[in-house]
Amino acid sequence: MKVTIRVRPGARHTSVAGERDGALVVRVTARAVQGQATEAALAAVAQAFGVRRRAVTLVTGATSRTKVVDVDGGVPAVLDALLARQSPT
């Protein structure tokens, strides 16, 4: 399943919740340096969907905050729940 995510690097806590412009918001503590935030975001998405990290692959957006990822084994009901959940501020 392909999922559009919006990465927010440098957050206080890592979280996967909420929606911005139709994209799932992924907050990560890692900074946007040398792909660290992207890797942290992929790991956070994997954990949120309950799949292994290797099941989440980056499709587009390596240097952008808006990315498309493929979640192998992702369940649409989990995505709906994550989008509906309030994200911490």
VEXDRENBA-176567 format. One record per residue: x, y, z of N, C-alpha, C, O in turn; residue in three letters; residue number from 1. Coordinates in steps of 0.1 Angstrom, whole numbers, padded with zeros to 4 digits. Example, Ala and Ser with C-alpha at 12.3 -4.5 7.8 and 13.67 -1.06 7.14 Angstrom:
# residues 2
- 0132_-0057_0078_0123_-0045_0078_0132_-0033_0078_0142_-0033_0085_Ala_1
- 0128_-0022_0071_0137_-0011_0071_0129_0000_0079_0134_0011_0080_Ser_2
***
This chain:
# residues 89
- 0008_-0012_0000_0000_0000_0000_0009_0012_0000_0018_0013_0008_Met_1
- 0006_0022_-0009_0014_0034_-0009_0008_0045_0000_-0005_0046_0000_Lys_2
- 0016_0051_0007_0012_0061_0017_0020_0074_0015_0032_0073_0014_Val_3
- 0013_0085_0015_0020_0098_0014_0022_0103_0029_0013_0103_0036_Thr_4
- 0035_0106_0032_0038_0111_0045_0044_0125_0045_0050_0129_0035_Ile_5
- 0042_0132_0055_0049_0146_0057_0058_0145_0069_0053_0143_0080_Arg_6
- 0071_0146_0067_0081_0144_0078_0083_0157_0084_0086_0167_0078_Val_7
- 0083_0157_0098_0087_0169_0106_0099_0166_0114_0097_0160_0125_Arg_8
- 0111_0168_0109_0123_0165_0116_0125_0175_0128_0120_0186_0129_Pro_9
- 0133_0170_0138_0137_0178_0149_0126_0179_0160_0126_0189_0168_Gly_10
- 0116_0170_0160_0105_0170_0170_0110_0166_0183_0121_0160_0185_Ala_11
- 0103_0169_0194_0106_0165_0207_0105_0150_0209_0113_0143_0216_Arg_12
- 0094_0144_0203_0091_0130_0204_0088_0125_0190_0083_0132_0182_His_13
- 0091_0112_0188_0087_0106_0175_0073_0102_0176_0068_0095_0186_Thr_14
- 0065_0105_0166_0051_0101_0165_0046_0100_0151_0051_0107_0142_Ser_15
- 0036_0092_0149_0030_0090_0136_0015_0092_0138_0008_0082_0143_Val_16
- 0010_0103_0135_-0004_0106_0138_-0008_0119_0131_0000_0129_0130_Ala_17
- -0021_0120_0127_-0026_0132_0122_-0024_0133_0107_-0019_0124_0100_Gly_18
- -0030_0144_0101_-0030_0146_0087_-0028_0160_0083_-0032_0169_0090_Glu_19
- -0020_0162_0073_-0017_0176_0068_-0018_0175_0053_-0010_0168_0046_Arg_20
- -0027_0182_0046_-0028_0182_0032_-0030_0168_0026_-0024_0165_0015_Asp_21
- -0037_0159_0033_-0039_0146_0028_-0028_0136_0031_-0028_0125_0027_Gly_22
- -0017_0141_0038_-0005_0132_0041_-0005_0129_0056_-0009_0137_0064_Ala_23
- 0000_0117_0059_0002_0113_0072_0014_0120_0078_0025_0120_0072_Leu_24
- 0012_0126_0090_0023_0134_0096_0032_0125_0105_0027_0117_0113_Val_25
- 0045_0125_0102_0054_0117_0109_0064_0127_0115_0072_0133_0108_Val_26
- 0064_0128_0128_0074_0136_0136_0085_0127_0141_0083_0116_0146_Arg_27
- 0097_0132_0138_0109_0124_0142_0119_0133_0150_0120_0145_0147_Val_28
- 0126_0127_0159_0136_0135_0166_0149_0138_0158_0156_0148_0161_Thr_29
- 0151_0130_0148_0163_0131_0140_0163_0144_0132_0152_0149_0128_Ala_30
- 0174_0150_0129_0175_0161_0121_0176_0157_0106_0179_0146_0103_Arg_31
- 0173_0167_0098_0173_0164_0083_0187_0166_0078_0190_0175_0070_Ala_32
- 0196_0157_0082_0210_0157_0078_0214_0143_0073_0212_0133_0080_Val_33
- 0219_0143_0061_0224_0130_0055_0214_0119_0056_0217_0107_0058_Gln_34
- 0201_0122_0054_0191_0111_0054_0186_0106_0067_0179_0096_0067_Gly_35
- 0191_0112_0078_0188_0107_0091_0173_0108_0094_0167_0098_0100_Gln_36
- 0167_0119_0090_0152_0121_0093_0144_0111_0084_0134_0106_0089_Ala_37
- 0148_0109_0072_0141_0100_0063_0142_0085_0069_0131_0079_0070_Thr_38
- 0153_0081_0073_0155_0068_0079_0146_0066_0092_0140_0056_0094_Glu_39
- 0146_0076_0100_0138_0076_0112_0124_0076_0109_0116_0069_0116_Ala_40
- 0120_0083_0099_0105_0083_0095_0101_0070_0090_0090_0065_0093_Ala_41
- 0109_0063_0082_0106_0050_0077_0105_0040_0088_0096_0031_0088_Leu_42
- 0113_0041_0098_0113_0032_0110_0100_0035_0118_0094_0025_0123_Ala_43
- 0096_0047_0119_0085_0051_0127_0072_0046_0120_0063_0041_0126_Ala_44
- 0072_0047_0107_0060_0042_0099_0059_0027_0100_0048_0022_0102_Val_45
- 0070_0020_0100_0070_0006_0101_0064_0002_0115_0056_-0007_0116_Ala_46
- 0069_0009_0125_0064_0006_0139_0049_0009_0140_0041_0001_0146_Gln_47
- 0044_0020_0134_0030_0024_0135_0021_0014_0128_0010_0011_0133_Ala_48
- 0026_0008_0117_0018_-0002_0110_0020_-0016_0115_0013_-0025_0110_Phe_49
- 0030_-0018_0124_0032_-0031_0129_0039_-0041_0120_0036_-0053_0120_Gly_50
- 0048_-0035_0111_0055_-0043_0102_0070_-0041_0104_0074_-0032_0111_Val_51
- 0078_-0050_0098_0093_-0049_0100_0097_-0036_0092_0091_-0032_0082_Arg_52
- 0108_-0031_0096_0114_-0019_0089_0116_-0022_0074_0114_-0013_0066_Arg_53
- 0121_-0034_0070_0123_-0037_0056_0111_-0038_0048_0112_-0038_0036_Arg_54
- 0099_-0038_0054_0086_-0038_0047_0082_-0024_0042_0073_-0022_0034_Ala_55
- 0089_-0014_0047_0086_0000_0043_0098_0005_0034_0109_0006_0038_Val_56
- 0094_0009_0022_0104_0014_0013_0100_0028_0008_0088_0031_0006_Thr_57
- 0110_0036_0005_0108_0050_0000_0106_0049_-0015_0114_0043_-0022_Leu_58
- 0095_0055_-0020_0092_0055_-0034_0097_0068_-0040_0104_0068_-0050_Val_59
- 0093_0079_-0034_0097_0092_-0039_0099_0102_-0027_0094_0100_-0017_Thr_60
- 0107_0112_-0030_0109_0123_-0020_0120_0121_-0011_0120_0125_0001_Gly_61
- 0131_0116_-0015_0143_0114_-0007_0148_0127_0000_0152_0126_0011_Ala_62
- 0147_0138_-0007_0152_0151_-0001_0141_0160_0002_0143_0172_0006_Thr_63
- 0128_0156_0001_0117_0164_0004_0110_0160_0017_0112_0149_0022_Ser_64
- 0103_0169_0023_0096_0166_0035_0083_0158_0032_0079_0150_0041_Arg_65
- 0078_0159_0020_0067_0151_0016_0072_0139_0008_0079_0141_-0002_Thr_66
- 0069_0127_0013_0074_0115_0007_0063_0105_0004_0052_0106_0010_Lys_67
- 0065_0096_-0005_0056_0085_-0007_0064_0073_-0004_0075_0070_-0009_Val_68
- 0058_0064_0005_0064_0052_0009_0055_0040_0006_0042_0042_0005_Val_69
- 0060_0029_0004_0053_0017_0002_0054_0008_0014_0065_0005_0019_Asp_70
- 0042_0005_0020_0042_-0003_0032_0037_-0017_0028_0025_-0019_0026_Val_71
- 0046_-0027_0027_0042_-0040_0024_0035_-0047_0035_0041_-0048_0046_Asp_72
- 0023_-0051_0034_0015_-0056_0045_0007_-0046_0053_0002_-0049_0063_Gly_73
- 0007_-0034_0048_0000_-0023_0055_-0015_-0025_0053_-0020_-0030_0043_Gly_74
- -0023_-0022_0064_-0037_-0024_0064_-0044_-0010_0063_-0040_-0001_0071_Val_75
- -0053_-0008_0054_-0060_0005_0053_-0067_0010_0066_-0067_0022_0068_Pro_76
- -0072_0001_0074_-0078_0005_0086_-0068_0011_0096_-0072_0021_0103_Ala_77
- -0056_0007_0096_-0045_0013_0104_-0042_0027_0099_-0041_0036_0107_Val_78
- -0041_0028_0086_-0039_0042_0080_-0050_0051_0084_-0047_0063_0088_Leu_79
- -0062_0047_0083_-0074_0055_0087_-0073_0059_0101_-0076_0071_0105_Asp_80
- -0070_0050_0110_-0068_0053_0124_-0057_0063_0127_-0059_0072_0135_Ala_81
- -0046_0062_0120_-0035_0071_0122_-0038_0085_0117_-0035_0095_0124_Leu_82
- -0045_0086_0106_-0049_0099_0101_-0059_0106_0110_-0058_0118_0111_Leu_83
- -0068_0098_0116_-0078_0104_0125_-0072_0108_0138_-0078_0116_0145_Ala_84
- -0062_0102_0143_-0056_0104_0156_-0050_0118_0157_-0044_0123_0147_Arg_85
- -0052_0124_0168_-0046_0137_0171_-0031_0136_0173_-0027_0127_0181_Gln_86
- -0023_0144_0167_-0009_0143_0169_-0005_0152_0181_-0011_0163_0183_Ser_87
- 0005_0148_0188_0010_0156_0200_0016_0169_0195_0022_0169_0184_Pro_88
- 0015_0180_0202_0021_0192_0198_0033_0196_0205_0040_0206_0203_Thr_89
***
